[in-house]
């Protein structure tokens, strides 16, 4: 009975210690001085991030998605990362006296301003993000109106939080090139620059889809492979780029060194039109075919990535061959049986070697 009483007392004391120490640790310095944490990020409606240079980005919640500068849809993974950071970042200690002057100077000249608003448009928090500590295990931050900077961390992460508060539009933009469900697809035109014999047009008809190509290739081939067409029209949903290269200083010079592979034109049943110019990417230090040639790409060009120019030539993006190669089919392939060994001889002759796709 005594032991039970002792255990009960220890349990009560332990609970008290938890609430006095660990529970308070979520904000041990007070919200006004160090309230960097926003626990309920479901109430966040807008985030404004700005540099002293004037460069800024505004990300705003809409119905089921976020917008960047009211211009583009936001990349979900970037939004999730920033919301997670807001929810989990916590001040672990004030800056040291020795570092104080340098930290304040850096925040005043190079700090990133972050403003967070709720769903009603009312400001929830404003703080400034500085650089990392010398040991790179935390990031200096300062609440608006506070005099004391703090070292801020997130649980389980050792490093600098500053890069998460980026103002670069390319880091925030959704990477969808187009997203067209099969039932919305009206027509597709693939036009090859150096090998027009492989070009084709796929069009919706009353009986499904028809594919038209160069008569010299298709006139003596078997009937259309309907199953292959049905698979092909499913490839136009969730088509993404790897990243944007807009604004890179060497983009113009790079395109002088490369050549266009194909033009891709798409129209939907509700009359939306998409045009994508696809260019080969010159060999670079990441190119695997620098060491071993790849028959799917000319020798001077990368076998894994290409460039895409779209959105009325406003956007230049890097795309993966794996994603786009399934769209860049050739006319004869839609007349080719699925069974091995039944490719017509004329279709075989339409194949092109690696020096011209």
Secondary structure, DSSP 8 states (H G I E B T S, - for coil): -HHHHHHHHHHHHHHHHIIIIITGGGGTT-HHHH----S-GGGEEEEEEE-TTS-EEEEEE-SSSEEETTTEEB-HHHHHHHHHHHHH-EEEEE--HHHHHHHHHHHHHH-EEEEEEETTS-EEEEEEEEEE-TTSS-EEEEETT-S--EEEE-TT--S-SGGGS---HHHHB--EEE---GGGEEEEEEEESS-GGG-EEEEEETTEEEEEE-HHHHTTS-S--HHHHHHHGGGGSSEE-SEE-TT-TTHHHHHHH--EEEEEEEEETT--EEEEEEEEEE--TT-GGGTS--TTS-TTEEEEEEEEEETTTTEEEEEEHHHHTTTS--GGGGGS-SSTT---HHHHHH---TT--
